[in-house]
Amino acid sequence: MSPIEYTSELSGIDWAALTRTLAEDRFDNGRTPQELRTSFENSFAAVFAIDGEGRVIGKGRVLSDGVCNAYLVDLWTYTPYRRRGVAREIIGRLASRLAGQHLALFTDEAPEFYRRLGFVERGVTFERVIGNWLGR
Ligand SMILES: CC(C)(COP(=O)(O)OP(=O)(O)OC[C@H]1O[C@@H](n2cnc3c(N)ncnc32)[C@H](O)[C@@H]1OP(=O)(O)O)[C@@H](O)C(=O)NCCC(=O)NCCS
């Protein structure tokens, strides 16, 4: 496999291609390419993993108040690239922007992955969608 590069630069991202890759990898939550872009543009920090052909093969972002509370979302590694340290690198790069902050997340698919990265389970998660998902 080609070498992987990491970037926080949003301007070079092909959002339509990324949306297609996410759908193919069954990690698509219904956002259009423009909605995906807006999600990342409105985040505190974002990291993308890019393969040698310029394809996004991993991503993650955090919401944060910049002081004490941050929330990790949209973490994903393209299936053919899993178990090679991509998500660990993405979280490490995001965490480097979050010194002193509490970083929370929700997962129902990969709890053991987060344990390995030093996260601990705490409390109970509540959730509620306001109206219809994505307003549709
Ligand atoms: C979870 C996910 C992001 C992990 O990505 P990845 O790039 O394969 O992870 P890494 O290679 O960086 O793994 C880091 C460590 O976690 C371990 N790990 C990775 N996936 C794991 C899993 N599903 N269960 C248990 N351990 C896992 C790795 O073995 C590695 O451990 P090590 O460093 O001790 O050897 C990826 O499987 C994924 O995108 N899954 C689908 C989407 C998802 O569930 N995202 C999280 C939603 S909150």
The ligand as an SDF file (V2000), in Angstrom:
LIG
                    3D

 48 50  0  0  0  0  0  0  0  0999 V2000
  -12.6020    1.9500   14.8930 C   0  0  0  0  0  0  0  0  0  0  0  0
  -11.6970    2.3620   13.7380 C   0  0  0  0  0  0  0  0  0  0  0  0
  -11.7410    3.8740   13.6000 C   0  0  0  0  0  0  0  0  0  0  0  0
  -10.2580    1.9270   14.0430 C   0  0  0  0  0  0  0  0  0  0  0  0
   -9.4270    2.3930   12.9950 O   0  0  0  0  0  0  0  0  0  0  0  0
   -7.9880    1.7680   12.7120 P   0  0  0  0  0  0  0  0  0  0  0  0
   -7.2520    2.7310   11.8340 O   0  0  0  0  0  0  0  0  0  0  0  0
   -8.1180    0.3780   12.2260 O   0  0  0  0  0  0  0  0  0  0  0  0
   -7.3490    1.7510   14.1710 O   0  0  0  0  0  0  0  0  0  0  0  0
   -5.7830    1.6300   14.5420 P   0  0  0  0  0  0  0  0  0  0  0  0
   -5.1050    0.7770   13.5420 O   0  0  0  0  0  0  0  0  0  0  0  0
   -5.2320    3.0070   14.7570 O   0  0  0  0  0  0  0  0  0  0  0  0
   -5.8850    0.8510   15.9240 O   0  0  0  0  0  0  0  0  0  0  0  0
   -5.3460    1.3480   17.1450 C   0  0  0  0  0  0  0  0  0  0  0  0
   -5.3880    0.2190   18.1560 C   0  0  0  0  0  0  0  0  0  0  0  0
   -6.7270   -0.2330   18.3480 O   0  0  0  0  0  0  0  0  0  0  0  0
   -6.8560   -1.6100   17.9620 C   0  0  0  0  0  0  0  0  0  0  0  0
   -8.1350   -1.7290   17.2710 N   0  0  0  0  0  0  0  0  0  0  0  0
   -8.4790   -1.1890   16.0890 C   0  0  0  0  0  0  0  0  0  0  0  0
   -9.7490   -1.4860   15.7870 N   0  0  0  0  0  0  0  0  0  0  0  0
  -10.2160   -2.2370   16.8020 C   0  0  0  0  0  0  0  0  0  0  0  0
  -11.4690   -2.8410   17.0590 C   0  0  0  0  0  0  0  0  0  0  0  0
  -12.5070   -2.7310   16.2110 N   0  0  0  0  0  0  0  0  0  0  0  0
  -11.5970   -3.5350   18.2190 N   0  0  0  0  0  0  0  0  0  0  0  0
  -10.5740   -3.6570   19.0630 C   0  0  0  0  0  0  0  0  0  0  0  0
   -9.3380   -3.0870   18.8810 N   0  0  0  0  0  0  0  0  0  0  0  0
   -9.1820   -2.3870   17.7580 C   0  0  0  0  0  0  0  0  0  0  0  0
   -5.6910   -1.8850   17.0610 C   0  0  0  0  0  0  0  0  0  0  0  0
   -5.3330   -3.2380   17.0690 O   0  0  0  0  0  0  0  0  0  0  0  0
   -4.6280   -1.0200   17.6820 C   0  0  0  0  0  0  0  0  0  0  0  0
   -4.1240   -1.6290   18.8530 O   0  0  0  0  0  0  0  0  0  0  0  0
   -2.5610   -1.6930   19.1430 P   0  0  0  0  0  0  0  0  0  0  0  0
   -2.0050   -0.3300   18.8470 O   0  0  0  0  0  0  0  0  0  0  0  0
   -2.5140   -2.0770   20.5680 O   0  0  0  0  0  0  0  0  0  0  0  0
   -2.0360   -2.7160   18.2000 O   0  0  0  0  0  0  0  0  0  0  0  0
  -12.1080    1.6720   12.4120 C   0  0  0  0  0  0  0  0  0  0  0  0
  -12.2270    0.2840   12.6340 O   0  0  0  0  0  0  0  0  0  0  0  0
  -13.4130    2.1830   11.8490 C   0  0  0  0  0  0  0  0  0  0  0  0
  -13.4300    3.1570   11.0960 O   0  0  0  0  0  0  0  0  0  0  0  0
  -14.5320    1.4970   12.1950 N   0  0  0  0  0  0  0  0  0  0  0  0
  -15.8540    1.8560   11.6700 C   0  0  0  0  0  0  0  0  0  0  0  0
  -16.2750    3.1900   12.1410 C   0  0  0  0  0  0  0  0  0  0  0  0
  -16.2730    3.3060   13.6570 C   0  0  0  0  0  0  0  0  0  0  0  0
  -16.7000    2.3970   14.3600 O   0  0  0  0  0  0  0  0  0  0  0  0
  -15.8120    4.4850   14.0950 N   0  0  0  0  0  0  0  0  0  0  0  0
  -15.8670    4.8400   15.4690 C   0  0  0  0  0  0  0  0  0  0  0  0
  -17.2190    5.3850   15.7030 C   0  0  0  0  0  0  0  0  0  0  0  0
  -17.2810    6.2910   17.1790 S   0  0  0  0  0  0  0  0  0  0  0  0
  1  2  1  0
  2  3  1  0
  2  4  1  0
  2 36  1  0
  4  5  1  0
  5  6  1  0
  6  7  2  0
  6  8  1  0
  6  9  1  0
  9 10  1  0
 10 11  2  0
 10 12  1  0
 10 13  1  0
 13 14  1  0
 14 15  1  0
 15 16  1  0
 15 30  1  0
 16 17  1  0
 17 18  1  0
 17 28  1  0
 18 19  1  0
 18 27  1  0
 19 20  2  0
 20 21  1  0
 21 22  1  0
 21 27  2  0
 22 23  1  0
 22 24  2  0
 24 25  1  0
 25 26  2  0
 26 27  1  0
 28 29  1  0
 28 30  1  0
 30 31  1  0
 31 32  1  0
 32 33  2  0
 32 34  1  0
 32 35  1  0
 36 37  1  0
 36 38  1  0
 38 39  2  0
 38 40  1  0
 40 41  1  0
 41 42  1  0
 42 43  1  0
 43 44  2  0
 43 45  1  0
 45 46  1  0
 46 47  1  0
 47 48  1  0
M  END
$$$$
